[in-house]
Amino acid sequence: MSKFGTFRDSIRVPGRLGEPVVDPAAWEPHELHARDDWIYRLTAGDLEDLTAALDHVQAKGIDIVDLDRENFPLPRLGAALREVRLELMEGRGLAVLRGLPVAEMGRERAALAYFGIGTHLGSAISQNAYGHLLGHVRDFGKNFDDPNVRGYQSNAVLGFHADHCDFVGLMCMQTSKSGGESRVASAVTLYNRMLARRPDLVEELSKDFYWTRHGEVPPGQPPWYTQPVFCFAQGYFSARGVSAFILKAQGLPGVPPFTPLQKEAMALYREIVPQCAADIPFEQGDIQFLHNHVILHSRNAFEDWPEPARKRHLYRLWLAAGKDSRPVPKAVRQSFSGIRVAGYAPKVVIDPEEADEAVA
């Protein structure tokens, strides 16, 4: 087993539009498949840390919404999580923690452990208009073609995208019967490949596009926002995905139709991004963290179990990295700060069925 992390040997060169990007998050799929240094395997000592922290939280009656790294201390695991954070910021931009015994822990303690781990990487932010800090990726039978439905509520194959946060975390509580693998791609590698073929289309993707808010509209704002797919700030590259967020914005009031050059640029993006992607199957108890500014993610369609208790279920966290987050343009930072609408109040719903009822 290789030593976890690539951040120790990372090289980054200040980048600018029209030139190849040199960044530690530029990797090829075969490189990821050939190594396991992106997987951190929890040790017996790590699990003892988590047990002690969970016992402390439950004995003190601390609400999950109020968890932070001070009231969820992890003396040993905390050091490993600092390396995970460095790998997200200064390495490949992705990491998997493996070996959390979620079936033995039960839903409540597993959710507490996951949320507590997240506090050592960043601050949880709202994922929807209901203020949910803990999301549920599960097939709730929603119609993915509905402009107000987000892909995680269905079993559809998803386009490559980036969520509205610095880091996204997914913890597997239940695996599917088949399919549903996480797909991850380096946005840096995608950019460089596109630049080599069509620099004019890279330039087009560096201009503003319209993105839907999926009906989750802050007060005084339109039902869409604008920002580029590719952008640079202070020599740092970042990217969004050409996904349903762009496609579903078409037809919203004030949104112009795509130009021929935009269509051509998006088509090339969709052609190349799968070539940059690696599939990562979930094991029960896996926790996957991705840096949204440099990693695009998707998932394969899946077949679920017929029994409700066995249905595929991932807990999701959106985390803000804080003061040392990656430099991005102001418009990107505003849309990567979670979802807040009128009456916003942060909350955590641990049961997926209760969460679905809340947003129905």
Summary of the structure (lengths in Angstrom):
residues: 360
radius of gyration: 19.7
end to end distance: 45.1
largest distance: 61.0
contacts: 1153
relative contact order: 0.21
helix: 33%
strand: 21%
